[in-house]
Amino acid sequence: MQSENEIPELLKPSALAGVDWINKQSNTNYELTGLVGTEELKDIEAPFQLGLVLCDGEICAREQVLCTPTKGGYKFEHVETAAPDIPPLLDPPVGIRSNWIDEQLKKYEFIVLLYYRGLW
């Protein structure tokens, strides 16, 4: 996985546009925190897939989208056959985890963290 600060400049515009598209489609407020499966991607003139790692302060998720470059930007479609080894709901990326815990402790007297099969 490429964290937010490791995303290549070449992919940032399409990744950010993909997040905007998902937020509009799903009425969510996700922020981009990383990409998965794009390490070998070099040709962004033809349609390509983006594995977006998104967080909204409460949950983190992975969305797989097909990105098709257009004259005015990008066209996106959900990809149903995402890699099964990367679940759609994710543990927050390193650096976000402690902020999330701090935010939850401001709202609640205590929290319980459950760690199950690599997710919490």
N, C-alpha and C positions, 0 to 999 in steps of 0.2 A: 504494500500500500504506500502511496505517496501522500504524505501529510500536506496540509494546506500550503505550508511554506516551501514544499518540494515540488509543487505542480509546475511543469514546464510552461514558460511564457506562451508557447505555441498553443497550449490547450486551455489556458485560463479563460479566454473569451467564450469559447464554446461551453466550458464547464459552468461558468457563471450564468450563461444564457440558459443552460439546462436546468439549473436550480430555479431560476425565475419561472421557467415553463412549468416545472413540477409544482412550485408554490401556487401558481395560478390555477393549474388543473385540480389540485388537491385541497385548495384553500388552506395551505399550511404556511409556516414561517421558518422554513429550514435555512440554514447557512451551510455553505460548503466547507467541509473539514478535511477532505481528502479525495483521492481517486484510487480505484483498484482496476487492475488489468489493462492499464494503458502504457506500461513501461516500454513496450516494443512499438507503439504507435508512432509512425513517421508521416504518413500521408493523410492530411486532413482536408484534401480537396475532394475526395470521394467519401461516401457515407461511412461512418465508423461508430463503434460502440464506446460509450463512457460508463464506467461504474462509479457513480457518485456516492460519496460517503457524506451524509447530511446529519446535522444535529439542530434541534430547536430549543435546547435548554432542558428538556424533559427526557426525550428519547433520541437515539441515534438510529439511522436507517441507511440501508444501501439501496439505491435505485439504479437499475440498468436501463439505459436509454440508447436508442439509435439516433445519431446526430447526422443530419444531412445538410451540408453547406448550401446556402442559397445566395442570390445576389444581395438581398437585404439583411442577411444574418444566418439563421439556422432554423431548420425544421426538426422537431423531435417526435419520437414515438417510444412508448414503453416496450421493452424487450422482455417477453415472458420467460424465456429460457436462460435465465441468469445462471452463472456457475453455482452448483449446489454446495460447494465447499465454503462459500461465503454467504452466511445467512442474511436475510433482509433486515433483521433487527440486530444492531451491533452494540458492543460495549463502546462507550465513548473513547475517542482517541486519546492518547497520552497528552496531558496538559489540560484537557477539558474535564477530566474525571474529578480532580480536586475542586475545580470551580463549581461543578455540579453538586458535589457533596456540600460545599459551603452554602450554596443557594438553598438547598433543601433544609439544612440546619437552621437557616433564617426563618423558614416557613413552619417548621415542625419542632416539637420538643425533642424528638429523637427520630432516627431513621434506622431501618433494618436493611442490610445489604445481603442479598442472596446470590451466591456464585454457583452457577449451574452450567456445566458443559462449556466452560470458557466465556459465558456471558454473565452479566450481573444486572 
